[in-house]
């Protein structure tokens, strides 16, 4: 994503950085990865991109608070995107 594209999501990135021990570069990497996953769901299944991205970030945050495991939380976020894809009724 370009720098202006991050503007609406700076709060989410800041929260991710706080959760990951203050490392903004890790938070931005994670956010970019979740955005790429959300973009895939949006393009392939016709789900709204922003809805998919918010769902992925929220799923990561919830699972990270419960497990304190970033890899497990990332998996939960991707699983949430799969659910959106299945429920979207979009293209295969």
HELIX and SHEET records of a PDB file:
HELIX    1   1 UNK A    3  UNK A    6  1                                   4    
HELIX    2   2 UNK A    7  UNK A    9  5                                   3    
HELIX    3   3 UNK A   10  UNK A   19  1                                  10    
HELIX    4   4 UNK A   24  UNK A   45  1                                  22    
HELIX    5   5 UNK A   49  UNK A   67  1                                  19    
HELIX    6   6 UNK A   70  UNK A   88  1                                  19    
END                                                                             
